[in-house]
Amino acid sequence: MPLRDVAAQIAAVLEPVAPQGRIPYGHGIGMDNFEAPVLSVDSEVVADPNLVIVVHPALEVAGRHYFLGDTFLVTETGAERLANDPLTLTVV
């Protein structure tokens, strides 16, 4: 699947409530914490198997910034979430 299609799905949910502008929705990760490819609606990259990507839209709501993220391994049949913690939000 092209990364721009993944980004478009994220944008469809987030843009109406928290516009990102030109900030990407995520990026590759490997030897460095932030590396290509970039997860954006302009991306020409196709998510091939074994690509590791971090999905982390940065949200600004009412002047507060929120960074939510998770790491995924692209597989032949989709994607595998690499973290095993629960998908809950803890407010501190």
N, CA, C and O atoms as a CHARMM CRD file, in Angstrom:
* protein
*
  368
    1    1 MET  N      0.85000  -1.17900   0.00000 PROA 1      0.00000
    2    1 MET  CA     0.00000   0.00000   0.00000 PROA 1      0.00000
    3    1 MET  C      0.89500   1.24100   0.00000 PROA 1      0.00000
    4    1 MET  O      1.87100   1.28800   0.74900 PROA 1      0.00000
    5    2 PRO  N      0.58900   2.23200  -0.81100 PROA 2      0.00000
    6    2 PRO  CA     1.35200   3.47800  -0.79100 PROA 2      0.00000
    7    2 PRO  C      1.18400   4.20300   0.54900 PROA 2      0.00000
    8    2 PRO  O      0.08700   4.25500   1.10500 PROA 2      0.00000
    9    3 LEU  N      2.27500   4.75300   1.05100 PROA 3      0.00000
   10    3 LEU  CA     2.20700   5.47000   2.32900 PROA 3      0.00000
   11    3 LEU  C      1.27100   6.66400   2.25300 PROA 3      0.00000
   12    3 LEU  O      0.67800   7.04700   3.26100 PROA 3      0.00000
   13    4 ARG  N      1.12900   7.25600   1.07800 PROA 4      0.00000
   14    4 ARG  CA     0.19900   8.39600   0.95400 PROA 4      0.00000
   15    4 ARG  C     -1.23400   7.95800   1.24200 PROA 4      0.00000
   16    4 ARG  O     -2.03000   8.75100   1.74400 PROA 4      0.00000
   17    5 ASP  N     -1.57600   6.68800   0.92600 PROA 5      0.00000
   18    5 ASP  CA    -2.92200   6.17900   1.22200 PROA 5      0.00000
   19    5 ASP  C     -3.12600   6.01000   2.72700 PROA 5      0.00000
   20    5 ASP  O     -4.20100   6.29600   3.25300 PROA 5      0.00000
   21    6 VAL  N     -2.08200   5.54200   3.41100 PROA 6      0.00000
   22    6 VAL  CA    -2.14200   5.43000   4.87600 PROA 6      0.00000
   23    6 VAL  C     -2.30900   6.82200   5.47400 PROA 6      0.00000
   24    6 VAL  O     -3.14800   7.03300   6.35000 PROA 6      0.00000
   25    7 ALA  N     -1.50300   7.77300   4.99500 PROA 7      0.00000
   26    7 ALA  CA    -1.57700   9.15000   5.49500 PROA 7      0.00000
   27    7 ALA  C     -2.94900   9.76100   5.22300 PROA 7      0.00000
   28    7 ALA  O     -3.47300  10.50000   6.05700 PROA 7      0.00000
   29    8 ALA  N     -3.52700   9.46100   4.07700 PROA 8      0.00000
   30    8 ALA  CA    -4.85600   9.99700   3.74600 PROA 8      0.00000
   31    8 ALA  C     -5.92000   9.47000   4.70400 PROA 8      0.00000
   32    8 ALA  O     -6.84400  10.19700   5.06600 PROA 8      0.00000
   33    9 GLN  N     -5.79400   8.21100   5.11500 PROA 9      0.00000
   34    9 GLN  CA    -6.74500   7.64800   6.08100 PROA 9      0.00000
   35    9 GLN  C     -6.60900   8.33400   7.44000 PROA 9      0.00000
   36    9 GLN  O     -7.60700   8.61500   8.10300 PROA 9      0.00000
   37   10 ILE  N     -5.37200   8.59900   7.84800 PROA 10     0.00000
   38   10 ILE  CA    -5.14100   9.31400   9.10900 PROA 10     0.00000
   39   10 ILE  C     -5.69800  10.72700   9.00000 PROA 10     0.00000
   40   10 ILE  O     -6.37400  11.20600   9.91000 PROA 10     0.00000
   41   11 ALA  N     -5.41200  11.39000   7.88500 PROA 11     0.00000
   42   11 ALA  CA    -5.86700  12.76600   7.67400 PROA 11     0.00000
   43   11 ALA  C     -7.38800  12.86600   7.71200 PROA 11     0.00000
   44   11 ALA  O     -7.93200  13.83700   8.23800 PROA 11     0.00000
   45   12 ALA  N     -8.07100  11.87900   7.16300 PROA 12     0.00000
   46   12 ALA  CA    -9.53600  11.90500   7.13900 PROA 12     0.00000
   47   12 ALA  C    -10.11600  11.94900   8.54500 PROA 12     0.00000
   48   12 ALA  O    -11.18400  12.52200   8.76100 PROA 12     0.00000
   49   13 VAL  N     -9.42000  11.34700   9.50000 PROA 13     0.00000
   50   13 VAL  CA    -9.89000  11.32900  10.88600 PROA 13     0.00000
   51   13 VAL  C     -9.44500  12.58300  11.63400 PROA 13     0.00000
   52   13 VAL  O    -10.23600  13.18700  12.35900 PROA 13     0.00000
   53   14 LEU  N     -8.18400  12.97600  11.46000 PROA 14     0.00000
   54   14 LEU  CA    -7.61900  14.03800  12.29500 PROA 14     0.00000
   55   14 LEU  C     -7.82900  15.45700  11.78800 PROA 14     0.00000
   56   14 LEU  O     -8.06500  16.36800  12.58100 PROA 14     0.00000
   57   15 GLU  N     -7.74800  15.65300  10.49000 PROA 15     0.00000
   58   15 GLU  CA    -7.78300  17.01800   9.95900 PROA 15     0.00000
   59   15 GLU  C     -9.03500  17.80700  10.35000 PROA 15     0.00000
   60   15 GLU  O     -8.92500  19.00500  10.61000 PROA 15     0.00000
   61   16 PRO  N    -10.21500  17.19100  10.40100 PROA 16     0.00000
   62   16 PRO  CA   -11.38900  17.97400  10.79300 PROA 16     0.00000
   63   16 PRO  C    -11.31300  18.52600  12.22300 PROA 16     0.00000
   64   16 PRO  O    -11.91900  19.55700  12.51500 PROA 16     0.00000
   65   17 VAL  N    -10.58500  17.85900  13.10600 PROA 17     0.00000
   66   17 VAL  CA   -10.53800  18.29800  14.50700 PROA 17     0.00000
   67   17 VAL  C     -9.20500  18.91100  14.91400 PROA 17     0.00000
   68   17 VAL  O     -9.15700  19.73000  15.83200 PROA 17     0.00000
   69   18 ALA  N     -8.12600  18.52800  14.24800 PROA 18     0.00000
   70   18 ALA  CA    -6.79200  19.02700  14.60700 PROA 18     0.00000
   71   18 ALA  C     -5.91500  19.05600  13.36300 PROA 18     0.00000
   72   18 ALA  O     -5.12200  18.13900  13.14500 PROA 18     0.00000
   73   19 PRO  N     -6.04700  20.09900  12.54300 PROA 19     0.00000
   74   19 PRO  CA    -5.27900  20.16500  11.30300 PROA 19     0.00000
   75   19 PRO  C     -3.77000  20.05400  11.53700 PROA 19     0.00000
   76   19 PRO  O     -3.22200  20.70400  12.42800 PROA 19     0.00000
   77   20 GLN  N     -3.11400  19.23200  10.73400 PROA 20     0.00000
   78   20 GLN  CA    -1.67100  19.01600  10.83300 PROA 20     0.00000
   79   20 GLN  C     -0.89000  19.99300   9.96900 PROA 20     0.00000
   80   20 GLN  O      0.27600  20.27500  10.24400 PROA 20     0.00000
   81   21 GLY  N     -1.52600  20.51000   8.92800 PROA 21     0.00000
   82   21 GLY  CA    -0.76900  21.31400   7.98200 PROA 21     0.00000
   83   21 GLY  C      0.18200  20.42000   7.20900 PROA 21     0.00000
   84   21 GLY  O     -0.24000  19.41200   6.64300 PROA 21     0.00000
   85   22 ARG  N      1.44900  20.77200   7.17600 PROA 22     0.00000
   86   22 ARG  CA     2.43900  20.00700   6.41800 PROA 22     0.00000
   87   22 ARG  C      3.24300  19.06100   7.30500 PROA 22     0.00000
   88   22 ARG  O      4.22000  18.47800   6.83400 PROA 22     0.00000
   89   23 ILE  N      2.87200  18.89000   8.55700 PROA 23     0.00000
   90   23 ILE  CA     3.60100  18.00200   9.46200 PROA 23     0.00000
   91   23 ILE  C      3.28500  16.55800   9.07900 PROA 23     0.00000
   92   23 ILE  O      2.11300  16.20400   8.94900 PROA 23     0.00000
   93   24 PRO  N      4.31800  15.70700   8.89200 PROA 24     0.00000
   94   24 PRO  CA     4.04300  14.31300   8.52800 PROA 24     0.00000
   95   24 PRO  C      3.38700  13.54000   9.66900 PROA 24     0.00000
   96   24 PRO  O      3.46600  13.93200  10.83300 PROA 24     0.00000
   97   25 TYR  N      2.74500  12.44300   9.31200 PROA 25     0.00000
   98   25 TYR  CA     2.05700  11.59200  10.28500 PROA 25     0.00000
   99   25 TYR  C      2.94600  10.49400  10.84300 PROA 25     0.00000
  100   25 TYR  O      2.50500   9.70400  11.67700 PROA 25     0.00000
  101   26 GLY  N      4.17300  10.43700  10.39900 PROA 26     0.00000
  102   26 GLY  CA     5.09000   9.41800  10.88700 PROA 26     0.00000
  103   26 GLY  C      6.29500   9.31200   9.98600 PROA 26     0.00000
  104   26 GLY  O      6.49100  10.12900   9.08700 PROA 26     0.00000
  105   27 HSD  N      7.11100   8.28600  10.23700 PROA 27     0.00000
  106   27 HSD  CA     8.36800   8.14000   9.50800 PROA 27     0.00000
  107   27 HSD  C      8.93000   6.74400   9.71800 PROA 27     0.00000
  108   27 HSD  O      8.46500   5.98100  10.56500 PROA 27     0.00000
  109   28 GLY  N      9.93600   6.43900   8.92900 PROA 28     0.00000
  110   28 GLY  CA    10.64900   5.18400   9.09800 PROA 28     0.00000
  111   28 GLY  C     11.51900   5.22600  10.33900 PROA 28     0.00000
  112   28 GLY  O     11.78700   6.29500  10.88800 PROA 28     0.00000
  113   29 ILE  N     11.95500   4.06600  10.77100 PROA 29     0.00000
  114   29 ILE  CA    12.85600   3.96700  11.91400 PROA 29     0.00000
  115   29 ILE  C     13.76300   2.77000  11.65700 PROA 29     0.00000
  116   29 ILE  O     13.32700   1.74400  11.13400 PROA 29     0.00000
  117   30 GLY  N     15.00500   2.91600  12.02500 PROA 30     0.00000
  118   30 GLY  CA    15.97000   1.84100  11.79500 PROA 30     0.00000
  119   30 GLY  C     17.22700   2.12200  12.59100 PROA 30     0.00000
  120   30 GLY  O     17.22800   2.00700  13.81600 PROA 30     0.00000
  121   31 MET  N     18.29600   2.48800  11.90600 PROA 31     0.00000
  122   31 MET  CA    19.54900   2.82300  12.58000 PROA 31     0.00000
  123   31 MET  C     19.43800   4.16600  13.30300 PROA 31     0.00000
  124   31 MET  O     20.16800   4.42700  14.25900 PROA 31     0.00000
  125   32 ASP  N     18.52600   5.00800  12.84100 PROA 32     0.00000
  126   32 ASP  CA    18.29200   6.30700  13.45600 PROA 32     0.00000
  127   32 ASP  C     16.83600   6.34900  13.90400 PROA 32     0.00000
  128   32 ASP  O     16.00800   5.58100  13.41400 PROA 32     0.00000
  129   33 ASN  N     16.53000   7.23800  14.82600 PROA 33     0.00000
  130   33 ASN  CA    15.17300   7.34600  15.34800 PROA 33     0.00000
  131   33 ASN  C     14.20000   7.92900  14.32900 PROA 33     0.00000
  132   33 ASN  O     13.01800   7.58500  14.33500 PROA 33     0.00000
  133   34 PHE  N     14.68000   8.79700  13.46300 PROA 34     0.00000
  134   34 PHE  CA    13.83000   9.42200  12.44500 PROA 34     0.00000
  135   34 PHE  C     14.54400   9.29400  11.11300 PROA 34     0.00000
  136   34 PHE  O     15.59800   9.89700  10.90900 PROA 34     0.00000
  137   35 GLU  N     13.97700   8.51500  10.20900 PROA 35     0.00000
  138   35 GLU  CA    14.58500   8.36800   8.89200 PROA 35     0.00000
  139   35 GLU  C     13.49400   8.12700   7.85900 PROA 35     0.00000
  140   35 GLU  O     12.32800   7.90800   8.19000 PROA 35     0.00000
  141   36 ALA  N     13.90500   8.17500   6.60700 PROA 36     0.00000
  142   36 ALA  CA    12.97300   7.93800   5.50800 PROA 36     0.00000
  143   36 ALA  C     12.42400   6.51700   5.61300 PROA 36     0.00000
  144   36 ALA  O     13.08500   5.61800   6.13200 PROA 36     0.00000
  145   37 PRO  N     11.22600   6.33300   5.11900 PROA 37     0.00000
  146   37 PRO  CA    10.36500   7.27200   4.41300 PROA 37     0.00000
  147   37 PRO  C      9.51000   8.08900   5.37400 PROA 37     0.00000
  148   37 PRO  O      9.32700   7.72500   6.53600 PROA 37     0.00000
  149   38 VAL  N      8.99800   9.18800   4.86600 PROA 38     0.00000
  150   38 VAL  CA     8.10500  10.04400   5.64500 PROA 38     0.00000
  151   38 VAL  C      6.66300   9.65000   5.32400 PROA 38     0.00000
  152   38 VAL  O      6.31400   9.43100   4.16400 PROA 38     0.00000
  153   39 LEU  N      5.84800   9.56600   6.34300 PROA 39     0.00000
  154   39 LEU  CA     4.43000   9.21400   6.18700 PROA 39     0.00000
  155   39 LEU  C      3.63700  10.50300   5.97600 PROA 39     0.00000
  156   39 LEU  O      3.26400  11.18500   6.93000 PROA 39     0.00000
  157   40 SER  N      3.38900  10.81800   4.70700 PROA 40     0.00000
  158   40 SER  CA     2.66200  12.04100   4.37600 PROA 40     0.00000
  159   40 SER  C      1.78700  11.79400   3.15300 PROA 40     0.00000
  160   40 SER  O      1.96400  10.80800   2.43600 PROA 40     0.00000
  161   41 VAL  N      0.85200  12.69200   2.92700 PROA 41     0.00000
  162   41 VAL  CA    -0.05000  12.54500   1.78600 PROA 41     0.00000
  163   41 VAL  C      0.67700  12.75600   0.46500 PROA 41     0.00000
  164   41 VAL  O      0.11600  12.47500  -0.59400 PROA 41     0.00000
  165   42 ASP  N      1.91600  13.24600   0.50500 PROA 42     0.00000
  166   42 ASP  CA     2.71800  13.45000  -0.70300 PROA 42     0.00000
  167   42 ASP  C      3.67600  12.29600  -0.97600 PROA 42     0.00000
  168   42 ASP  O      4.36000  12.30100  -2.00000 PROA 42     0.00000
  169   43 SER  N      3.74000  11.31900  -0.09500 PROA 43     0.00000
  170   43 SER  CA     4.73200  10.24800  -0.20800 PROA 43     0.00000
  171   43 SER  C      4.52800   9.41800  -1.46900 PROA 43     0.00000
  172   43 SER  O      3.40200   9.07500  -1.82800 PROA 43     0.00000
  173   44 GLU  N      5.62800   9.10400  -2.12900 PROA 44     0.00000
  174   44 GLU  CA     5.61600   8.23100  -3.30400 PROA 44     0.00000
  175   44 GLU  C      6.02500   6.80900  -2.93700 PROA 44     0.00000
  176   44 GLU  O      6.06100   5.93400  -3.80200 PROA 44     0.00000
  177   45 VAL  N      6.33300   6.56800  -1.66000 PROA 45     0.00000
  178   45 VAL  CA     6.85600   5.28200  -1.20100 PROA 45     0.00000
  179   45 VAL  C      5.72500   4.27700  -1.00700 PROA 45     0.00000
  180   45 VAL  O      4.65900   4.61100  -0.49000 PROA 45     0.00000
  181   46 VAL  N      5.97600   3.04700  -1.42800 PROA 46     0.00000
  182   46 VAL  CA     5.05000   1.94200  -1.18400 PROA 46     0.00000
  183   46 VAL  C      5.57200   1.17000   0.02100 PROA 46     0.00000
  184   46 VAL  O      6.76200   0.86800   0.10500 PROA 46     0.00000
  185   47 ALA  N      4.68600   0.85600   0.94600 PROA 47     0.00000
  186   47 ALA  CA     5.06900   0.13700   2.16700 PROA 47     0.00000
  187   47 ALA  C      5.28400  -1.33400   1.83700 PROA 47     0.00000
  188   47 ALA  O      4.33700  -2.12100   1.83900 PROA 47     0.00000
  189   48 ASP  N      6.51700  -1.70000   1.55700 PROA 48     0.00000
  190   48 ASP  CA     6.86900  -3.08800   1.26400 PROA 48     0.00000
  191   48 ASP  C      7.06300  -3.86300   2.55700 PROA 48     0.00000
  192   48 ASP  O      7.34500  -3.26700   3.59600 PROA 48     0.00000
  193   49 PRO  N      6.91700  -5.19300   2.50900 PROA 49     0.00000
  194   49 PRO  CA     7.16100  -6.01400   3.69800 PROA 49     0.00000
  195   49 PRO  C      8.54600  -5.75400   4.29000 PROA 49     0.00000
  196   49 PRO  O      9.51800  -5.52400   3.57000 PROA 49     0.00000
  197   50 ASN  N      8.60400  -5.79800   5.61000 PROA 50     0.00000
  198   50 ASN  CA     9.80100  -5.57700   6.43200 PROA 50     0.00000
  199   50 ASN  C     10.12000  -4.10900   6.67200 PROA 50     0.00000
  200   50 ASN  O     11.10500  -3.80300   7.34300 PROA 50     0.00000
  201   51 LEU  N      9.31300  -3.19400   6.14300 PROA 51     0.00000
  202   51 LEU  CA     9.48300  -1.78400   6.48200 PROA 51     0.00000
  203   51 LEU  C      8.99600  -1.58200   7.91000 PROA 51     0.00000
  204   51 LEU  O      7.91500  -2.04500   8.27300 PROA 51     0.00000
  205   52 VAL  N      9.78800  -0.89500   8.71400 PROA 52     0.00000
  206   52 VAL  CA     9.36300  -0.53300  10.06800 PROA 52     0.00000
  207   52 VAL  C      9.03700   0.95000  10.03300 PROA 52     0.00000
  208   52 VAL  O      9.85400   1.76600   9.60800 PROA 52     0.00000
  209   53 ILE  N      7.84800   1.28800  10.47900 PROA 53     0.00000
  210   53 ILE  CA     7.40100   2.67600  10.42600 PROA 53     0.00000
  211   53 ILE  C      6.76500   3.07600  11.74700 PROA 53     0.00000
  212   53 ILE  O      6.07000   2.28900  12.39000 PROA 53     0.00000
  213   54 VAL  N      7.01900   4.31200  12.13200 PROA 54     0.00000
  214   54 VAL  CA     6.41700   4.89000  13.32600 PROA 54     0.00000
  215   54 VAL  C      5.27700   5.79400  12.87000 PROA 54     0.00000
  216   54 VAL  O      5.48100   6.71200  12.07500 PROA 54     0.00000
  217   55 VAL  N      4.09700   5.53000  13.37100 PROA 55     0.00000
  218   55 VAL  CA     2.93800   6.37600  13.08300 PROA 55     0.00000
  219   55 VAL  C      2.73800   7.24500  14.30900 PROA 55     0.00000
  220   55 VAL  O      2.43400   6.73900  15.39000 PROA 55     0.00000
  221   56 HSD  N      2.90700   8.56000  14.14900 PROA 56     0.00000
  222   56 HSD  CA     2.74900   9.45000  15.30100 PROA 56     0.00000
  223   56 HSD  C      2.29700  10.84100  14.88000 PROA 56     0.00000
  224   56 HSD  O      3.10900  11.76000  14.77200 PROA 56     0.00000
  225   57 PRO  N      1.02300  10.99100  14.64800 PROA 57     0.00000
  226   57 PRO  CA     0.52500  12.32500  14.36100 PROA 57     0.00000
  227   57 PRO  C      0.73400  13.24300  15.55900 PROA 57     0.00000
  228   57 PRO  O      0.52500  12.84600  16.70500 PROA 57     0.00000
  229   58 ALA  N      1.14500  14.46300  15.28100 PROA 58     0.00000
  230   58 ALA  CA     1.30300  15.47700  16.32000 PROA 58     0.00000
  231   58 ALA  C      0.04600  16.34000  16.29700 PROA 58     0.00000
  232   58 ALA  O     -0.28900  16.92900  15.26900 PROA 58     0.00000
  233   59 LEU  N     -0.63200  16.41000  17.40400 PROA 59     0.00000
  234   59 LEU  CA    -1.88900  17.14900  17.46800 PROA 59     0.00000
  235   59 LEU  C     -1.72900  18.41900  18.28100 PROA 59     0.00000
  236   59 LEU  O     -1.02400  18.44200  19.28900 PROA 59     0.00000
  237   60 GLU  N     -2.38800  19.46700  17.83500 PROA 60     0.00000
  238   60 GLU  CA    -2.48300  20.68100  18.63800 PROA 60     0.00000
  239   60 GLU  C     -3.96200  20.98700  18.79900 PROA 60     0.00000
  240   60 GLU  O     -4.67000  21.23400  17.82200 PROA 60     0.00000
  241   61 VAL  N     -4.41700  20.96800  20.03900 PROA 61     0.00000
  242   61 VAL  CA    -5.81500  21.24100  20.34800 PROA 61     0.00000
  243   61 VAL  C     -5.84400  22.26100  21.47400 PROA 61     0.00000
  244   61 VAL  O     -5.27000  22.03800  22.54000 PROA 61     0.00000
  245   62 ALA  N     -6.50900  23.37000  21.23700 PROA 62     0.00000
  246   62 ALA  CA    -6.65000  24.42700  22.24200 PROA 62     0.00000
  247   62 ALA  C     -5.29200  24.86000  22.80100 PROA 62     0.00000
  248   62 ALA  O     -5.15000  25.08300  24.00400 PROA 62     0.00000
  249   63 GLY  N     -4.30400  24.97400  21.92200 PROA 63     0.00000
  250   63 GLY  CA    -2.99400  25.44700  22.34400 PROA 63     0.00000
  251   63 GLY  C     -2.12500  24.41000  23.03700 PROA 63     0.00000
  252   63 GLY  O     -1.01900  24.73100  23.47200 PROA 63     0.00000
  253   64 ARG  N     -2.59200  23.19500  23.14700 PROA 64     0.00000
  254   64 ARG  CA    -1.80400  22.11500  23.76800 PROA 64     0.00000
  255   64 ARG  C     -1.35900  21.14100  22.68200 PROA 64     0.00000
  256   64 ARG  O     -2.08500  20.87700  21.72300 PROA 64     0.00000
  257   65 HSD  N     -0.15300  20.61800  22.85400 PROA 65     0.00000
  258   65 HSD  CA     0.41800  19.70600  21.86700 PROA 65     0.00000
  259   65 HSD  C      0.39600  18.27900  22.39900 PROA 65     0.00000
  260   65 HSD  O      0.72900  18.02500  23.55700 PROA 65     0.00000
  261   66 TYR  N     -0.00200  17.35700  21.53400 PROA 66     0.00000
  262   66 TYR  CA    -0.08100  15.94000  21.89200 PROA 66     0.00000
  263   66 TYR  C      0.64900  15.12100  20.83500 PROA 66     0.00000
  264   66 TYR  O      0.46700  15.32800  19.63500 PROA 66     0.00000
  265   67 PHE  N      1.46700  14.19900  21.29200 PROA 67     0.00000
  266   67 PHE  CA     2.18200  13.30500  20.38900 PROA 67     0.00000
  267   67 PHE  C      1.79800  11.87800  20.75200 PROA 67     0.00000
  268   67 PHE  O      2.11700  11.39500  21.83900 PROA 67     0.00000
  269   68 LEU  N      1.12100  11.22000  19.84900 PROA 68     0.00000
  270   68 LEU  CA     0.69100   9.84200  20.04900 PROA 68     0.00000
  271   68 LEU  C      1.40000   9.00200  19.00100 PROA 68     0.00000
  272   68 LEU  O      1.41800   9.37100  17.82600 PROA 68     0.00000
  273   69 GLY  N      1.97700   7.89300  19.39900 PROA 69     0.00000
  274   69 GLY  CA     2.68800   7.12200  18.39500 PROA 69     0.00000
  275   69 GLY  C      2.74900   5.64300  18.68800 PROA 69     0.00000
  276   69 GLY  O      2.55400   5.19900  19.81900 PROA 69     0.00000
  277   70 ASP  N      3.02500   4.88900  17.63700 PROA 70     0.00000
  278   70 ASP  CA     3.20200   3.45100  17.74500 PROA 70     0.00000
  279   70 ASP  C      4.06400   2.99600  16.57900 PROA 70     0.00000
  280   70 ASP  O      4.11700   3.65300  15.54000 PROA 70     0.00000
  281   71 THR  N      4.73600   1.87100  16.75900 PROA 71     0.00000
  282   71 THR  CA     5.65400   1.34700  15.75600 PROA 71     0.00000
  283   71 THR  C      5.07900   0.07300  15.15100 PROA 71     0.00000
  284   71 THR  O      4.56900  -0.79300  15.86100 PROA 71     0.00000
  285   72 PHE  N      5.17000  -0.02400  13.83100 PROA 72     0.00000
  286   72 PHE  CA     4.60000  -1.15200  13.10500 PROA 72     0.00000
  287   72 PHE  C      5.61200  -1.74900  12.13600 PROA 72     0.00000
  288   72 PHE  O      6.44600  -1.04000  11.57200 PROA 72     0.00000
  289   73 LEU  N      5.52600  -3.05000  11.95400 PROA 73     0.00000
  290   73 LEU  CA     6.27900  -3.77700  10.94400 PROA 73     0.00000
  291   73 LEU  C      5.31200  -4.12800   9.82200 PROA 73     0.00000
  292   73 LEU  O      4.29100  -4.77500  10.05800 PROA 73     0.00000
  293   74 VAL  N      5.62700  -3.70500   8.60800 PROA 74     0.00000
  294   74 VAL  CA     4.79500  -4.05500   7.46000 PROA 74     0.00000
  295   74 VAL  C      5.06800  -5.51500   7.10900 PROA 74     0.00000
  296   74 VAL  O      6.22100  -5.93100   6.99400 PROA 74     0.00000
  297   75 THR  N      3.99700  -6.28600   6.94200 PROA 75     0.00000
  298   75 THR  CA     4.10700  -7.71100   6.61200 PROA 75     0.00000
  299   75 THR  C      3.48100  -7.97200   5.24000 PROA 75     0.00000
  300   75 THR  O      2.95600  -7.05600   4.60600 PROA 75     0.00000
  301   76 GLU  N      3.54000  -9.19600   4.79800 PROA 76     0.00000
  302   76 GLU  CA     2.92600  -9.57700   3.51700 PROA 76     0.00000
  303   76 GLU  C      1.41000  -9.38000   3.54200 PROA 76     0.00000
  304   76 GLU  O      0.79700  -9.14000   2.50100 PROA 76     0.00000
  305   77 THR  N      0.80900  -9.48000   4.72600 PROA 77     0.00000
  306   77 THR  CA    -0.65000  -9.42300   4.83000 PROA 77     0.00000
  307   77 THR  C     -1.18400  -8.16100   5.49300 PROA 77     0.00000
  308   77 THR  O     -2.39600  -8.03400   5.66800 PROA 77     0.00000
  309   78 GLY  N     -0.32300  -7.23200   5.86200 PROA 78     0.00000
  310   78 GLY  CA    -0.77300  -6.01100   6.52800 PROA 78     0.00000
  311   78 GLY  C      0.32800  -5.41400   7.36200 PROA 78     0.00000
  312   78 GLY  O      1.40400  -5.10300   6.85000 PROA 78     0.00000
  313   79 ALA  N      0.07000  -5.25100   8.64500 PROA 79     0.00000
  314   79 ALA  CA     1.05900  -4.67200   9.55200 PROA 79     0.00000
  315   79 ALA  C      0.92700  -5.31100  10.92300 PROA 79     0.00000
  316   79 ALA  O     -0.16000  -5.71500  11.33800 PROA 79     0.00000
  317   80 GLU  N      2.04600  -5.39400  11.61200 PROA 80     0.00000
  318   80 GLU  CA     2.08700  -5.95000  12.96400 PROA 80     0.00000
  319   80 GLU  C      2.53200  -4.85400  13.92500 PROA 80     0.00000
  320   80 GLU  O      3.59400  -4.25800  13.74300 PROA 80     0.00000
  321   81 ARG  N      1.73700  -4.59300  14.92500 PROA 81     0.00000
  322   81 ARG  CA     2.10300  -3.62300  15.96500 PROA 81     0.00000
  323   81 ARG  C      3.21700  -4.23400  16.80500 PROA 81     0.00000
  324   81 ARG  O      3.07500  -5.35000  17.30300 PROA 81     0.00000
  325   82 LEU  N      4.32900  -3.50800  16.96600 PROA 82     0.00000
  326   82 LEU  CA     5.49000  -4.06300  17.64700 PROA 82     0.00000
  327   82 LEU  C      5.45200  -3.89700  19.16300 PROA 82     0.00000
  328   82 LEU  O      6.18100  -4.59100  19.87100 PROA 82     0.00000
  329   83 ALA  N      4.63400  -3.01000  19.66600 PROA 83     0.00000
  330   83 ALA  CA     4.52100  -2.83700  21.12000 PROA 83     0.00000
  331   83 ALA  C      3.49700  -3.82200  21.66700 PROA 83     0.00000
  332   83 ALA  O      2.59200  -4.25500  20.95400 PROA 83     0.00000
  333   84 ASN  N      3.65000  -4.17000  22.93700 PROA 84     0.00000
  334   84 ASN  CA     2.66500  -5.07700  23.53700 PROA 84     0.00000
  335   84 ASN  C      1.93500  -4.43300  24.71200 PROA 84     0.00000
  336   84 ASN  O      1.25600  -5.12000  25.47600 PROA 84     0.00000
  337   85 ASP  N      2.07400  -3.11700  24.85700 PROA 85     0.00000
  338   85 ASP  CA     1.35400  -2.42700  25.91800 PROA 85     0.00000
  339   85 ASP  C     -0.09500  -2.19700  25.48200 PROA 85     0.00000
  340   85 ASP  O     -0.39400  -2.20600  24.28800 PROA 85     0.00000
  341   86 PRO  N     -0.99100  -1.99300  26.44400 PROA 86     0.00000
  342   86 PRO  CA    -2.40400  -1.80500  26.09000 PROA 86     0.00000
  343   86 PRO  C     -2.62200  -0.48200  25.35200 PROA 86     0.00000
  344   86 PRO  O     -1.89400   0.48800  25.56100 PROA 86     0.00000
  345   87 LEU  N     -3.62200  -0.46400  24.50100 PROA 87     0.00000
  346   87 LEU  CA    -3.97000   0.74200  23.75600 PROA 87     0.00000
  347   87 LEU  C     -4.91100   1.60600  24.58900 PROA 87     0.00000
  348   87 LEU  O     -6.09600   1.73300  24.28000 PROA 87     0.00000
  349   88 THR  N     -4.36700   2.19500  25.64300 PROA 88     0.00000
  350   88 THR  CA    -5.13300   3.08600  26.51300 PROA 88     0.00000
  351   88 THR  C     -4.36800   4.38900  26.66300 PROA 88     0.00000
  352   88 THR  O     -3.15500   4.43400  26.46000 PROA 88     0.00000
  353   89 LEU  N     -5.06700   5.42400  27.01300 PROA 89     0.00000
  354   89 LEU  CA    -4.45600   6.72500  27.22400 PROA 89     0.00000
  355   89 LEU  C     -4.45600   7.01700  28.71300 PROA 89     0.00000
  356   89 LEU  O     -5.50700   7.01700  29.35400 PROA 89     0.00000
  357   90 THR  N     -3.28100   7.26600  29.25900 PROA 90     0.00000
  358   90 THR  CA    -3.15000   7.60100  30.67100 PROA 90     0.00000
  359   90 THR  C     -2.94500   9.10300  30.78900 PROA 90     0.00000
  360   90 THR  O     -2.00600   9.64500  30.20600 PROA 90     0.00000
  361   91 VAL  N     -3.78600   9.76500  31.51800 PROA 91     0.00000
  362   91 VAL  CA    -3.66400  11.20200  31.73900 PROA 91     0.00000
  363   91 VAL  C     -2.87300  11.41000  33.01600 PROA 91     0.00000
  364   91 VAL  O     -3.22100  10.87900  34.07100 PROA 91     0.00000
  365   92 VAL  N     -1.80100  12.19200  32.90900 PROA 92     0.00000
  366   92 VAL  CA    -0.93500  12.43000  34.06600 PROA 92     0.00000
  367   92 VAL  C     -1.18900  13.82200  34.60000 PROA 92     0.00000
  368   92 VAL  O     -0.56400  14.23200  35.57800 PROA 92     0.00000
